[in-house]
Amino acid sequence: METIIKWWDELMSNEIWFYSLTTVAKLVLMFAVILAFVVISVWIERRVAGWIQDRPGPNRAGLPLFLLKRFGSKQQQPLKSWLQFFGVPETCWIAKLCKWLRFDREIPLLGLIQPCLDGGKLFLKQETTPDYVRRLYFIAAPMLVLGPPLVAAAVVPFSSHVDTCYGAIQMCVANLNIGPLWIFAISGLSVYGLTLAGWSSNSKFPFIGGLRATAQLISYEVAMGLAIIPLLMIFGTLNLQDIVQYQADNGWTLLPVWGEGLGIERWLLMLPLLISFVVFVTCVFAEANRTPFDMAECETDLVGGYHTEYSSMKFASFFMGEYAAMVIGSAVVVTLFLGGWSVGFGADAALAAYCDWLAVLCQFIAFLVKLLAFIFFFVWVRWTLPRFRWDQVMKLGWLVFLEVTVANIFLTAAILYFVK
Amino acid sequence: MKTTKTLEFPDATGCGAAYLENDADERGELVTLNVGPSHPATHGVLRLKLVVDGEEIVSCDPVIGYLHRGMEKIAENCHYNQFVTYTDRMDYLAPMSNNIAYACAVEKLLGWELPERGQAIRVLCSELSRISSCFLGTGVYAMDTGAMTVFLYAFEEKERVHNLYEKICGARFTSSYTRIGGMTRDLPKGIEKEILDFCDSALKTVDEMERLLLHNKIFIDRLVGVGVIPREMALQCGMTGNNLRASGVERDLRKTNPYLGYENYEFDIPVAKEGDCYARFQVRMEEIRQSVRIIRQVIKNMPGGPIWVQLDKGILPPKQDAMTGMEELIRQFMVSTQCVNAPEGQVYFAAENPKGELGFFLDSKGGGIANRLKMRSPSYCTLSILPHLLPGHLVSDIGAILGSFDFVQGECDR
């Protein structure tokens, strides 16, 4: 035992090993969280759509109890036998509760199993690739769509840092000093996926869809980049971890009600920040190709857009890519505008003073809650608004957002110059 | 009693189709784009052969007939009562209206007049189906423009109409409710209250849909000024119904040639003069309100009495009598096998259906079978405008324009 501890101590004292091991651990955590969130956001999408549209949504798929084969395959009333097994009488409230929750055949889990089953179905579906596609690019396209959002997530901080005896661990996979730039650069790569999908399908509807997607993504990246410049001017850093730390100390970007945030300067800056927020969120919608900006795949004129010719798991990759982009987009919005992992109201410092690990856990949960709330907003908008027409989208991007964001930069600069 | 209701047009802030005037660009390489016959925007099996320059449509050639079932020929081979079931399959979104229009056409040939209660029930049913069809038209239209939720709200109301259909005639969808000279059965007891309840909920849903869409900037921008059909063009292409009224022509057969006692009911003709997609949508929404108004009046003044024409020949006897009486049994047999004995002659009857003017031209050489039946289906005429209308619009407008016509392929191809 002692040798193991000694070996571990030595290993962790080596800076390179310490760094690599923690990074791998964070990487695994980040991937797990994002992929889980892709699944969960599909579920949220469908459940919320159900609520909005006066229907239940997927609520039936559950874990069938007969899968837990304790009594052989002829089990007719799994719940009953399980209750007997645990010695719970049927009149007991636990039994009644189980019945009320419809556990008599399965554990419904609010339909959470549905996305997993859908995924399984897509895995098992027959793959049909038309003969006329350009095969190499056709296969590469879905990967290029799914990959970038996952890579871009590397710089998003999901919690603050902990000081261990071997050194501090920053709770983001890569604590880069160019955070937002990294995100823009990497998520910009997904354009290639859409373009290639549209082009390699060698068919007209996907082609138009691909062209639309390319133009839309490129145009909105411009406005997106310009929209956060006021933020960077205020924070004075491009490191996302520092940005969030600043927000934890001095009030969230959109909720400056503690620390320095109470000063007149921050409240004057609310106007440009709000403009930035609106523009940035809209751009995130456009980047994620979601209604009202789902030009590239708008069903009524382009059938399925760039993924018309795709089937089975390749289609699922596009699907997951879209949701991953949505999750990452939400994470960025939360990080920049809603305080990221910060619990808020000065609680972060107090928690950190009490116990490092507890603070990290609370902050992680706070981050996830904010993320979920924003995903809910995404879904809500999708099921409420009609979609734009293609030329209107481009007009909005180039003629409205570009001007507004540029003006916004000057406004912020003026406020910062005169009030300070 | 000629009343019209001109719809007001809320702030048309978005100059929707400014690109229509922009012809300065040189033409690029033209591409032929085949939309349909199975495409989400075409609501059935319409096929459009488009030639596009980038996103702009240069020419459009609609191809119809994918749902042709030879109904007019079938009509020459079965007697009048047998053909009622085929009329269900024409405008399958408003089967009752078709049944009623067809029955009225044959009755016009025979010179029969329904008793008051029969007429009132027919008015009630055709207005119910108008509501159902308009709800589907507006809801699907919302889906075409990307607002999925509104579609489901509308569909819920449509489902309620189907529940009422089921109670009235026993079938939810293919009603086959009418026979020549009457209806298969009288209204069930207590249906009036259910219909009135439905009217309330329908009005509520219409208001809700309006709140969601009519003042929505995205929706307005997409529709205002898109697919404008000028008055003259609409008349030349033989458009009827809501689509014509949205182009500023005050024509409603229920007012101009009243049938089934429509002159006794008070209602307005919704008219808009702009003739664009937005106007058509608005007119359709208003149509639901007017239908609710008519239904309430019908139920309020529902007369008693028989629902069948009171004649000794040509109509089915009551079932109990057929079981016991010789005469009645013979009559039932004759009606079932040979139907009515129609006089020679030609007759045209047109009814104001949800989709427009549905006309039946009957040529009879006597007996129970039509020598020739010609249908004037509103969707067919509506679609004839596409080659004139679509060029100059964007590919994205196809959904908006096609959806705004609210056409049904089953009726167009028949």
Interface residues (C-beta under 8 A of the other chain):
Chain A: A49 I52 Q53 D54 R55 K204 F205 I208 T291 P292 D294 M295 C298 E299 T300 D301 L302 V303 W383 T384 L385 P386 R387 F388 R389 W390 D391 Q392
Chain B: Y19 V31 L33 N34 H39 P40 A41 E55 A142 M143 D144 T145 G146 A147 M148 T149 L152 Y153 E156 L212 L213 N216 I218 F219 D221 R222 L394 V395 S396 D397 I398 G399 A400 G403
